[in-house]
Amino acid sequence: MHRALALGLLLSLSLAGCATRDPQTFAPQVVVARGVTWRVSEGDVVTWRVYNDVSLSGTGTVAADGTVYAIGLGRVQVDGLNFDSLNTLFAERYDKIIRDAAVVVGVQRDLVIIGPNRPMALVLADPSLTVLAVLAKAGNQAGQLPIVSLLHPDGSRELIPRDARIGSINVTSADGIYVEPSDFLFRNIQKVGTISTFWTAIGVVVSVIGIFIK
């Protein structure tokens, strides 16, 4: 009798694990490019450094019309540009002001980090950071290896490798980074608790029956 109960408990836990595993575990894998795929869009923070004249260096946020205000250049149309094109554009524009302008441009983007067991966080992410590094900026607890997925506005999800560079993923400001614990018991704690209670009750009944039989 006890062996049958033990086998039944193991079988129930196994079935519960299969039944309650979150559907996005089986979501498609996001496409990870070899290089940076981000293109400048509204809300991005553009930073440029002019090494020949640091007084021209600055930071600006891309406006709704796709432009950013740059010192000495006025409003510059940057919407849709990749990093290489953005660097070339600023270098060419500043080269008209100072000879042989040495310019390095960077872009950062606000990303929403959400999950079932964490408060929503907004992180200004650099494309060179890995996914785990971005989560660390959002306050991810050390030692956790969560399941991470890209959550689109239509509700669809794509799994993201934790070691991927965030800039190599086509993530926009409209998307969210969805984070959940990978630990089985944590993700299925309610179901496991219900099953445990059920089998505890069965064990009590069997013990009572055993007493009467004796």
N, C-alpha and C positions, 0 to 999 in steps of 0.2 A: 504493500500500500504506500509506504513512504517513498519507495523508489519510483513508483508511478507518479506520485505528486511532484517529486523533484524533476522528473523528465518533463512533466506537463508545464512546470514553471519555466524551465529552460526554453521549451518550445514557444510558450507564450511571449517571453521576452524577445526571442528571435523574431517572431512575427510582428511584434510591436515595433521593433527597430526598423523593419522593412516598411511598415505601414506609415510610420510617423516621420521618417526621414524627409527633411524639407525638400520640396520639388526642385528648387533651384540648384541642389546638389548635382542634378542631372542636366543642368542648363548647358548650352553650347559654350565653348571657350571663346573668349574675346580675341580678336585679331591683334597680335603684338608685332609691330613693325621693327625693323632693325635700327632705324633712326627716329628722330623726333617727327611726329606727324601733326602736331598741333598747328593750327592756323589762327592767326590773330582774329579775335572777335570782340564784340562789345563787352565791356567790363574787365577785360584783361588789363593787367598792370604792366606797362612797358617801361623798362629801365635802360638808359644808355649812358655810357661813359666815354667821354672824349678825352683821350690821354694827352693830346696836344694842348688842350685848354679845358681844364676841369670845371671852369666856370660855366661851360656849355652843357655839362652833364646834368642829368635830371631824371625824374620819374613822372609818368602820367598815366591816367586811366583812359582806355579807349571809350569814346563817347558813342551815343546811339547812331551817329552818322558815320561811324567807322574811322574817325580821326583821333589823333592824340596831339596835344599841344607840346611842342618841343622848343626849348630855349634857342633863340636865334633863327628858328625855321618857321615859327608859327604853327598852324594846324597842318599835320601831315596825314594823308590818307594811308592807313595801314591795314584796314579790314581785309581778311582773306590771305594775307601774306604768310609764307612760312618763315622760319628763322633765318635762312640764308638770304632770302629776298629782303627781309627786314633789315638785316645788317648792311646789305649792299645799298639799300635806299638811304639809310642814315649816313653811311660813309660818303656817298655821292653828294648828298645835300650839304653836309658839313665841309666837304672838300671845296665847295664854292666859297666858303667863309674863311677857312684856314688851309694852308698848303699841306697836302699829304695827311689829311685827317685820319687819325687812328681811332676807330670807333668800335666798341663792343656793345651789342644790344641783347637784352634778355627779356623774357616774358614770363609772368606768373599769372596764375588763374585761381579764383576762388572755387573750391570744391566742397560739396556738402557731404559730410560723413554721417551716416545714419545706421541704426541697427535696433534689434528688438530689446537689447539690454543695455543701451547706452544713450545718453542725451545727444541730440543733434549738434554737430559741430561744423563750423565753417573754417576751412583751412586754405591759406594762400599757398598754393603748391608750385614748386619749381619743377620743370619737366625732367630735370636730372635726378630727382629723388625716386627711390623705389617705392612701391606701394606700401611696404611695411614702414618705411620712413615717414610717409605721409600720415599713416595711422598713428605713428608715434607722436607726431605734431598735434594730432587730434586728441591725444591722451589715451592711446591704447595701452593697456596694462602690460608690463614687461613679462615675457615668458609665454604669452598667448600666441597661438598660431591659428588665427581665425579663418573662416571661409569668407572670401571677399568676392563680390560680384558688382558689375556695373549695372545700375538700375536706370532704365530709360523712362522718359515721361509717360510712355504708353503702358508701363508696368512690366515690360519684358526685361529679362536679366541675362547677363553673360558673365561667366566665371572669369576672374582675373588672377593670374599667377602672382603670388605675393612678392616675388623677386623681380618682377617686371618694372622697368622705368615708366613712371606715370606719363611722361611725354611721348612714349611709344604707343600709347593707347588713344584711340579716338574718343576722348571724353570731353564733353562740352560743359558749360556752366549750367545747362539744363538737366544734366545727368546727376545721379547720386552714386556715392560709393557705399554699398550696403555691406555691413560687417556683422557676422554672427559667430558664436563660439563653434569650434569644430568638435568639441568633446561630446560624445554620444549621450552620456547620462544627463549632461547639462541641457542639451537640446530636446531631450525626451523625458525630462524629469517628471512632468505631470502624468504622462502615460505610465511610466515605470512605477510611480507612487500608487496609482490606481491598481495596477496589477499586483503589486506587493501587498496592498491592503486586502485584495481579493484572496490571494493565496494564504495570507495569515489567517483569514476567517475560515478558509477550508481546513487549515491545519488544526484550528481550535475544534471544529466540528468533528474531525477524525479522532482527536484526542478524547473528546467526550464519549464518542461511540466506543472507543477502545476501553474506556473505564467501565462502561455498562457491560461490554462483552466479557470482561474479566469477572 
